[in-house]
Amino acid sequence: MHNYNVDHKYKFQTRIGNWFEEWELDETKKKDYLKNRQNGQLASIVKDQKTNFSLRLASLTFPKDEYIHFGFHIMLQNLKTLGFLSIDIQEKLKITEEAYNVTTAPTTQPTVRSVFVVVPYTKEPNFFGDDVLHYGQHFRLLANPRISNNKTFYLHSLPQTPTRCAKISRKQEVCAIESDVFNTVWKLEHSDPKVRFEMEGQPIRIDDVVLVKHSFTQHWLASDDIVYQNDFGREREVFVHSYQCLNKTQNLIAEKEGRTTIDIPLRNQEPQNLWKFAVATKQSEQFDESVMDDNRNVKNLMIRVKQQITGKGSYGLRGLAKVFLEMDQNNNGVVEFDDFKWGLRNFGLNLSEDETKMIFQTFDKNSNGKIEFNEFLDAFRLQMSDKRLYFVQRAYASIEQRAGKVTLDTMGRTINVKEHPDVLKGYKTERQVFQEFVSHWNKGQPDKVISFQEFGEFYQDVSSAIQQDETFEAILKKSWNL
């Protein structure tokens, strides 16, 4: 009777002369995996590197007057989704040219993927004689050159066909393409149809709500609450489609057949077609972007790390702290270099070995091969303004008044995740928001009282990741029914 309970390299199915074939194959795969992991060449690591690169901080133009000028670095916000026009460098379209998908994405700061440059259409003369963008004037939206090795990508669209259309809605596709064609040309129209004709040729103000019309197809850029899941999360699809109010008209039959009628320019547009500019609100938001990619000093590296942490969301800093706490077996708040390196990598921060050493040595003041990780985290913590601190105090008092004491258990019972901004916008489910909140407290005992100091430190970390006061206030107001 045969005994088949032997080592896998001697399986009875293996032919004579190939006894080690399966074993050698497994060993080779393991060696290749370890080598690629060490060199940062795993597909997952490369993917994370591209994602984090797209989320690097980008410069906005600080305006000197109230108008949009050519050369401005701007963001475009859709009034329906409240997301900003962004490029997904991970999703390359299957066409002959190099092209990438475009979405509207929630963001709290300007990033490489969400900042565009307003450039003129140089194949026609500038009849206005200045560098200000005017209504009806042809222009292009140039993607940030840092998005893909300083290549030139323009916002682009083509007429809708059965094989070339938006992935989900099947409407006219929009993408960022490396091609110098007329399909990359756009023009702006005023959002108010009552003054649209009179505004033709007038300079565009920064605070104007505008329609972005595709010059070739004569339809407007749009985004709707159509979830587009990608590597950056739940975003919204972008396409070209005219959303016009369905008021009564004598030309319905002609419009149904696709013909342009005299009253189309007088129609109101739905929020899907409405866009708003975002520029720098203070001088510090305009800077030389080349320094962001210069890794020769620690300051630039720390800026990169901060942007990657912020890209993880409002709990990014808390998540990194949790990784280090789980590594701290001795509860002394100290980590060595290997733990520090793998802590950053496990959290998803992609730095080379030399970059990690440079940062580690900066905080290793005693040169003993150890650093206090809280000191490292403090480099990213920002002091809360009095206005933000006021809402934190109100939230703590509200929980204490309703539940008697503030614990993880009472917070779980009183928090209102239904009104959380991410839930209202459809970016996350109620369960996801609740679990995310609870998981970042690092509390083993749910009935242990949480002091105001602990509560304040939690929201200080959250505040450090949120640039706009309105967003931070909305999270606290909606979460705790203030």
C-alpha positions in Angstrom: 0.0 0.0 0.0 1.4 3.4 -1.0 2.0 6.1 1.5 1.2 9.5 -0.1 1.7 11.5 3.1 5.1 12.7 2.1 6.7 16.1 1.5 5.1 18.0 -1.5 8.3 17.9 -3.5 7.9 14.0 -3.8 4.3 13.9 -4.8 3.4 10.8 -6.7 2.1 12.9 -9.7 5.6 14.3 -10.3 7.5 12.6 -13.1 10.9 11.1 -12.6 13.5 13.7 -13.2 11.2 16.6 -12.1 10.9 15.8 -8.4 11.9 19.3 -7.4 9.9 21.2 -10.0 7.0 22.4 -7.8 9.3 23.1 -4.9 11.7 25.1 -7.0 8.9 27.1 -8.6 7.5 28.0 -5.1 11.0 29.0 -3.9 11.6 31.1 -7.0 8.2 32.9 -6.6 9.0 33.6 -3.0 12.5 35.0 -3.8 11.0 37.2 -6.6 8.4 38.5 -4.2 10.9 39.3 -1.5 13.2 41.0 -4.0 10.4 43.1 -5.5 9.1 44.0 -2.1 12.5 45.2 -0.9 13.0 47.3 -4.1 9.5 48.7 -4.0 8.5 47.0 -7.3 5.4 45.1 -6.2 2.4 46.0 -8.3 0.5 47.1 -5.1 3.4 49.3 -4.1 3.8 50.9 -7.5 0.0 51.5 -7.5 0.2 53.2 -4.1 3.1 55.3 -5.3 1.1 56.6 -8.2 -1.9 57.3 -6.0 0.2 59.2 -3.4 2.0 61.1 -6.2 -1.3 62.3 -7.5 -2.3 63.5 -4.0 0.8 65.7 -3.6 0.1 69.3 -2.7 -0.1 71.7 -5.7 0.0 75.4 -6.0 -3.0 77.6 -6.7 -2.7 81.2 -8.1 -3.2 84.0 -5.7 -5.1 86.6 -7.8 -4.1 90.2 -7.9 -7.5 91.3 -9.2 -11.0 89.9 -9.5 -10.6 88.2 -12.9 -9.4 84.9 -14.3 -6.2 85.3 -16.3 -4.5 82.9 -18.6 -1.8 81.0 -16.7 -3.9 80.8 -13.5 -3.7 77.5 -11.6 -7.3 76.8 -10.6 -9.6 74.2 -9.4 -13.2 73.7 -10.8 -15.9 72.7 -8.4 -19.2 71.2 -9.6 -22.3 72.6 -7.8 -24.2 69.3 -7.9 -21.6 66.9 -6.5 -19.5 69.6 -4.7 -16.5 67.7 -5.9 -13.5 69.1 -7.8 -12.5 68.1 -11.3 -9.7 65.5 -11.0 -7.7 63.2 -13.1 -7.4 59.5 -12.3 -3.9 58.7 -13.4 -4.5 55.0 -12.5 -7.2 54.5 -15.1 -5.7 54.6 -18.6 -8.4 54.5 -21.3 -8.1 51.8 -24.0 -7.7 54.1 -27.0 -4.8 54.8 -29.3 -3.7 58.0 -27.6 -2.5 58.2 -24.0 -5.6 59.3 -22.0 -6.9 59.1 -18.5 -10.3 59.2 -16.8 -11.7 62.3 -15.2 -14.0 62.5 -12.2 -15.2 65.0 -9.5 -13.6 64.2 -6.2 -14.0 65.5 -2.6 -10.9 67.2 -1.5 -9.9 69.6 1.3 -6.8 70.9 -0.5 -5.3 71.5 -4.0 -3.5 68.4 -5.3 -1.6 67.4 -8.4 -4.7 65.6 -9.8 -7.2 68.4 -9.1 -5.3 71.6 -10.2 -5.5 72.7 -13.8 -3.9 75.6 -15.7 -6.0 77.9 -17.9 -4.2 78.3 -21.2 -5.2 80.1 -24.4 -6.1 78.4 -27.7 -3.2 79.6 -29.8 -4.5 78.6 -33.2 -6.8 81.6 -33.3 -6.0 85.3 -32.7 -6.7 86.9 -29.3 -9.3 89.6 -30.3 -9.4 91.0 -26.7 -5.7 92.0 -26.6 -5.1 91.0 -22.9 -4.4 87.9 -20.8 -7.9 87.9 -19.1 -10.3 85.1 -20.0 -13.6 86.3 -21.5 -17.0 84.8 -21.9 -17.2 83.0 -25.3 -13.4 83.0 -25.7 -11.8 79.7 -26.6 -9.3 78.2 -24.1 -7.9 74.9 -22.8 -7.6 73.3 -19.4 -4.1 71.9 -19.0 -3.5 69.2 -16.4 -0.7 69.8 -13.8 2.5 68.8 -15.6 3.5 66.9 -12.5 0.7 64.4 -13.0 2.7 62.3 -15.5 6.4 63.1 -16.0 5.8 66.6 -17.3 3.7 65.4 -20.2 1.0 67.7 -21.6 -2.6 66.6 -21.0 -5.6 68.6 -21.9 -9.3 68.2 -20.9 -10.8 66.5 -23.9 -14.1 65.2 -25.2 -15.5 63.5 -28.4 -19.0 63.1 -29.8 -20.8 60.2 -28.2 -20.7 56.9 -30.1 -21.7 53.3 -29.1 -18.1 52.5 -28.5 -16.8 55.8 -27.2 -18.9 57.1 -24.3 -18.8 57.5 -20.5 -18.4 54.2 -18.7 -21.5 54.3 -16.5 -23.9 57.0 -17.8 -23.0 56.2 -21.4 -23.1 60.0 -22.1 -20.4 61.9 -24.0 -17.0 60.9 -22.6 -14.5 63.3 -20.9 -10.9 62.5 -20.3 -7.4 64.0 -20.1 -5.5 63.3 -23.3 -2.1 64.0 -24.7 -3.2 65.4 -28.0 -3.3 68.8 -29.6 -6.7 68.8 -31.3 -9.8 71.0 -31.4 -11.6 68.5 -29.1 -9.6 70.0 -26.2 -11.0 73.5 -26.7 -13.7 74.9 -24.4 -15.4 78.2 -23.7 -17.3 79.6 -20.8 -20.9 81.0 -20.6 -22.6 82.8 -17.8 -24.9 80.6 -15.7 -27.8 83.2 -15.7 -29.7 82.9 -19.1 -31.1 86.4 -18.5 -27.8 88.1 -18.9 -25.9 85.4 -20.9 -26.1 87.3 -24.2 -25.0 90.6 -22.7 -22.1 88.9 -20.9 -20.6 87.5 -24.1 -17.1 89.0 -24.5 -17.0 90.3 -20.9 -14.1 89.3 -18.6 -14.8 86.4 -16.2 -14.8 87.1 -12.5 -13.3 84.7 -10.1 -16.5 84.3 -8.1 -18.8 83.8 -11.2 -20.8 80.6 -11.6 -20.1 79.4 -15.1 -21.1 76.9 -17.8 -18.1 75.1 -19.4 -19.1 74.4 -23.0 -17.3 72.0 -25.3 -16.6 74.0 -28.4 -16.8 71.1 -30.9 -20.0 69.5 -29.7 -21.6 72.6 -28.2 -22.7 70.8 -25.0 -21.8 71.6 -21.4 -19.4 69.8 -19.1 -21.3 68.1 -16.3 -21.1 65.8 -13.3 -23.9 64.0 -11.5 -24.4 61.8 -8.4 -23.2 58.7 -10.4 -20.8 56.9 -8.2 -17.5 56.1 -9.9 -15.4 53.8 -7.7 -11.6 54.0 -8.3 -8.4 53.8 -6.3 -9.1 57.2 -4.7 -12.5 56.0 -3.3 -16.1 56.8 -4.3 -16.0 59.7 -6.7 -18.5 61.1 -9.3 -18.5 60.6 -13.1 -17.8 63.5 -15.4 -19.2 63.8 -18.9 -20.5 66.3 -21.4 -24.3 66.6 -21.4 -26.7 69.6 -21.3 -29.1 69.6 -18.3 -31.7 72.2 -19.2 -34.8 73.0 -17.3 -37.9 71.5 -18.9 -40.0 74.7 -19.1 -42.6 74.9 -21.8 -41.6 75.7 -25.4 -43.0 75.8 -28.9 -39.9 74.0 -30.2 -40.1 70.7 -28.3 -40.4 68.6 -31.5 -37.3 70.3 -33.0 -35.3 69.8 -29.8 -36.3 66.2 -29.5 -34.8 65.6 -33.0 -31.6 67.3 -31.8 -32.0 70.6 -33.7 -30.9 73.8 -32.1 -33.8 76.2 -31.4 -33.9 79.9 -30.7 -34.9 79.5 -27.0 -32.2 77.0 -25.9 -29.8 79.8 -24.9 -32.6 81.2 -22.7 -33.0 78.0 -20.6 -31.8 77.7 -17.1 -29.3 74.9 -16.4 -29.4 72.3 -13.7 -26.6 72.2 -11.0 -25.0 69.3 -12.9 -23.7 71.9 -15.5 -22.7 74.6 -13.0 -19.1 75.1 -12.0 -17.2 77.5 -9.8 -13.5 78.5 -9.7 -11.3 77.9 -6.7 -8.1 80.0 -6.4 -5.6 80.7 -3.6 -7.2 82.7 -0.7 -3.8 83.6 0.8 -0.3 84.2 -0.6 1.2 81.0 1.0 -1.0 78.8 -1.2 0.9 80.0 -4.2 4.4 78.5 -4.3 7.1 77.0 -6.5 5.9 73.4 -7.1 9.4 72.2 -8.1 10.5 72.3 -4.5 7.8 69.7 -3.7 9.6 67.0 -5.7 13.0 67.9 -4.4 13.9 65.2 -1.9 17.4 66.6 -1.0 16.2 68.1 2.3 14.0 67.0 5.2 11.6 69.9 4.9 10.4 68.8 1.5 10.2 65.2 2.6 8.1 66.1 5.6 5.7 68.1 3.3 5.4 65.0 1.1 4.6 62.8 4.2 2.1 65.3 5.5 0.2 65.4 2.1 0.1 61.6 2.0 -1.2 61.5 5.6 -3.9 64.1 4.7 -4.8 62.0 1.6 -5.8 59.2 3.9 -8.8 61.3 5.1 -9.7 63.2 8.3 -8.5 60.2 10.5 -5.1 59.9 8.7 -3.0 61.1 11.6 -4.9 58.9 14.0 -4.4 55.9 11.8 -0.6 56.4 11.7 -0.5 56.8 15.5 -2.5 53.5 15.8 0.1 51.7 13.7 2.9 52.9 15.9 1.0 52.1 19.1 0.5 48.5 18.0 4.2 48.2 17.4 5.0 49.6 20.8 5.1 46.3 22.8 6.9 47.9 25.8 4.5 50.9 25.9 7.4 53.3 26.1 6.5 55.4 23.0 9.8 54.5 21.3 10.5 52.8 17.9 13.6 51.7 16.2 14.4 52.3 12.5 13.1 49.0 11.2 9.8 49.5 13.0 9.6 53.1 11.9 10.3 52.1 8.2 7.7 49.3 8.2 5.2 51.4 10.2 5.2 54.0 7.4 5.0 51.4 4.7 2.2 49.4 6.4 0.2 52.7 6.6 0.8 53.3 2.9 3.4 56.0 2.9 5.8 55.3 0.2 9.4 56.5 0.9 12.7 55.1 -0.3 15.2 53.7 2.2 17.3 56.8 2.0 14.4 59.1 2.5 13.2 57.2 5.5 16.7 57.3 7.1 16.9 61.0 6.5 13.6 61.6 8.4 14.5 59.1 11.1 17.9 60.7 11.8 16.3 64.1 12.1 14.2 62.9 15.1 17.0 60.7 16.5 18.5 63.5 18.4 20.6 61.2 20.7 21.8 59.1 17.7 20.9 56.0 19.6 18.9 54.4 16.8 15.5 55.2 18.5 12.9 58.0 18.2 9.8 58.9 20.2 7.0 58.4 17.7 4.8 61.0 19.4 7.5 63.6 18.7 7.3 62.6 15.0 3.5 62.8 14.9 3.6 66.3 16.7 5.4 67.6 13.6 2.1 67.2 11.7 -0.3 68.3 14.4 -1.6 71.8 14.1 -2.9 74.0 17.0 -6.7 74.3 16.7 -8.1 77.9 16.3 -10.3 79.3 19.0 -13.3 78.8 16.7 -12.6 75.1 16.2 -11.9 74.6 19.9 -15.2 76.2 20.7 -17.1 73.5 18.7 -15.0 70.7 20.3 -16.0 72.0 23.8 -19.7 72.2 22.7 -19.5 68.6 21.4 -18.0 67.2 24.6 -20.5 69.1 26.8 -23.4 67.9 24.6 -22.4 64.2 25.0 -21.9 64.7 28.8 -25.3 66.3 29.1 -27.2 63.6 27.2 -25.3 60.5 28.5 -24.0 61.6 31.9 -20.4 60.8 31.1 -18.2 60.6 28.0 -17.1 57.1 27.1 -16.6 55.2 23.9 -19.9 53.4 24.6 -21.9 56.6 25.1 -20.3 58.3 22.1 -21.3 55.3 20.0 -24.9 55.7 21.2 -25.2 59.4 20.7 -23.2 60.1 17.5 -25.3 60.9 14.5 -23.7 59.3 11.5 -26.7 59.9 9.2 -25.9 63.6 9.0 -22.2 63.2 8.5 -21.0 65.1 5.4 -19.5 61.9 3.8 -22.8 60.1 4.2 -24.9 62.9 2.8 -22.6 63.1 -0.2 -22.7 59.3 -0.7 -19.0 58.8 -0.3 -19.4 56.4 2.7 -22.1 54.4 4.3 -23.4 55.1 7.8 -21.7 51.9 9.0 -18.4 52.8 7.5 -18.4 56.2 9.1 -19.4 54.7 12.5 -16.7 52.0 12.4 -14.1 54.4 11.2 -14.8 56.7 14.2 -14.8 54.0 16.8 -11.7 52.2 15.5 -9.5 55.3 15.8 -10.0 55.7 19.6 -7.7 52.8 20.5 -9.8 52.1 23.6 -9.9 48.5 25.0 -12.5 49.4 27.6 -15.6 51.0 26.0 -17.0 52.1 29.4 -13.8 53.9 30.5 -14.4 57.7 30.9 -12.7 59.8 28.2 -11.4 63.1 29.6 -11.8 66.4 27.7 -8.1 66.4 27.1 -8.3 63.0 25.3 -11.4 64.2 23.4 -9.5 67.4 22.4 -6.4 65.5 21.3 -8.6 63.3 19.1 -10.1 66.2 17.3 -6.8 68.1 17.1 -5.6 65.2 14.9 -8.8 65.4 12.9 -8.5 69.2 12.6 -4.9 68.9 11.4 -6.1 67.0 8.3 -8.9 69.5 7.4 -8.0 72.8 5.9 -11.4 74.5 5.8 -13.1 75.6 9.0 -16.5 75.1 7.4 -15.8 71.4 6.8 -14.5 70.8 10.4 -17.4 72.6 11.9 -19.9 70.7 9.7 -18.5 67.3 10.9 -18.9 68.3 14.6 -22.3 69.9 14.2 -23.8 67.0 12.2 -22.1 64.3 14.3 -23.2 65.6 17.7 -26.4 67.5 16.8 -25.0 70.9 17.8 
